[in-house]
Amino acid sequence: MNHKMPSSQEAEQSLLGSIMLYRNSLPIVMEESLQVDDFYYEHHRKIFKCILMLMDESKTVDITTLTDRLKDLNQLDSIGGIEYLIRLQDLAVTSASTRSYIEIVQKKSTARRLIETAHQIVNDGLNGALDYDSLLDNAEKSVLNITRNRKASDFRSSKEVIDSVLEHIRKMNQQKTKVTGIVTGFGYFDNVTSGLQRGDLIILAARPSVGKTAFALNCATNVALKNEGAVAIFSLEMPAEQLITRMIAARGQIKISNLKNGILDAKDWGSLQETCNELSKAKIFMDDSPTIKVAQIFSKCRKLKSEHGLSLVVIDYLQLISGSGRNNENRQNEVSEISRNLKALARDLQVPVIALSQLSRNVEQRSKSGDARPMLSDLRESGSIEQDADIVMFLYRENYQKKEEEKVKDENDCETVELLIAKHRNGATGKVLFKMNLAYNKFYSTTAKDIEEGS
């Protein structure tokens, strides 16, 4: 075949230049799932592969970092040297055209795949090695695969996976700690879970006013202060100002009622100033849109990860997320689709996702007989929530069911709260005990624990 394969050198050059020059081009690249193989020219593939490497490492992508990485890989000369990178930047007029460049590059890439597939179908038909049904089946699959999930990965050999596992084990061994994931600052909880693991979907459920938002915010604050990456909080029920007020109260140990009415003593003012300074420096980002879709959460988290790195995503709460619209007639199916997508978010961005969830009224009905501890079957509109989650945990506060005069508190005005780990895909199930000061909305890790081994 003497025809030149479809390609656009100008679009590829302008796109690479935009990525290097304009920071807001990176989120668009991630949203559109641009792949290395979408580039036709080999030197462009090498450049884009280095860009993806820098993005995965949460490093700045510009001509300096790209030049250094290409030098490290001994590929700078093969792509035309730093002079070619400068030329690419010169071709990038504006970031506004980034999406247009991507569209051109991907269309040319799809055309090439179609041509290659068509030639394979012709060859299969001419050599007569396949029977009629197999020929049709292969042809149909080949064409459909081109436009199906473009992010589908290839098989990985057992050797490749084993090498990856061994490398992870060696790295964990060097750390000399049981906590291999994101540290929450709650000692026993971190030991039980080994920290919040990247790629895990964690469901935290409780009845209203038991403390699930407070616990999630306590975790988010600790993670932001103890880890380098950003923490993203999506609050569909509560405005950002209320979230921050709760975080200040818990971190500074200031009564929420005092923060709301502004009646603070000298100690409170000092703690307020110190806490505000501390939280202002933390990489905590809040989105309080009352309606949001998973696709929008994906997009915002990708952008946040490319700019600041990402340690944790918190969503309050799952049932308020808008569905895609395909399952409007069945809310349970819609919630199931949302939970699957949240698991995909955790895996794709390699970040733990804590999604708060409501419980059904079955808990309240059982409380009349004295058994008010939540169970997996109590997850509201559960569908595949239990199946998709790596960890499902419930908060149970015995005082919640009691009258004020019957409530049991310690000398610090704290109540005992049970964190019931009902499902743990890679660890133990059981319960971890906390102390909670309702006035501060603050959780404290206790020395008491009761963990049972489970699957």
Secondary structure, 3 states (H helix, E strand, C coil): CCCCCCCCHHHHHHHHHHHHHCCCHHHHHHHCCCCHHHCCCHHHHHHHHHHHHHHHCCCCCCHHHHHHHHHHCCCCHHHCHHHHHHHHHHHCCCHHHHHHHHHHHHHHHHHHHHHHHHHHHHHHHHHCCCCHHHHHHHHHHHHHHHHCCCCCCCCCCHHHHHHHHHHHHHHHHHHCCCCCCECCCCHHHHHHHCCECCCCEEEEECCCCCCHHHHHHHHHHHHHHHCCCEEEEEECCCCHHHHHHHHHHHHHCCCHHHHHHCCCCHHHHHHHHHHHHHHHHCCEEEECCCCCEHHHHHHHHHHHHHHHCEEEEEEECHHHCECCCCCCCCHHHHHHHHHHHHHHHHHHHCCCEEEEECECCHHHHHHCCCCCCCCHHHECCCCCHHHHCCEEEEEECHHHHCCHHHCCCCCCCCEEEEEEEEEECCCCEEEEEEEEECCCCEEEEEEEEEEECCC
